[in-house]
């Protein structure tokens, strides 16, 4: 299994922050939806990301990009005209 690259990990951290996730400690429910196991959720975000495969990191990045786009759309809809 090829582990996630440093570039993927850095990008994932940036996207996690933009999407409103903690980049320090893992929140159980939110990170469970992202695919983290219960054991992984007791650790740090860095440890979890460093343990991902290249494929899983790519899927996580795609999901976070989607969430960031969705969040921006919702913010635009909430802004008064």
Number of C-alpha atoms within 10 A of each C-alpha: 7 9 15 18 15 11 9 19 21 13 15 21 21 15 22 20 15 17 18 11 18 16 16 12 14 20 16 14 11 13 18 14 9 12 12 19 13 12 8 18 20 14 14 15 22 15 11 17 23 16 14 20 15 17 13 15 21 16 13 20 20 14 14 23 17 13 17 18 14 13 15 13 11 11 10 11 10 9 7 5 5
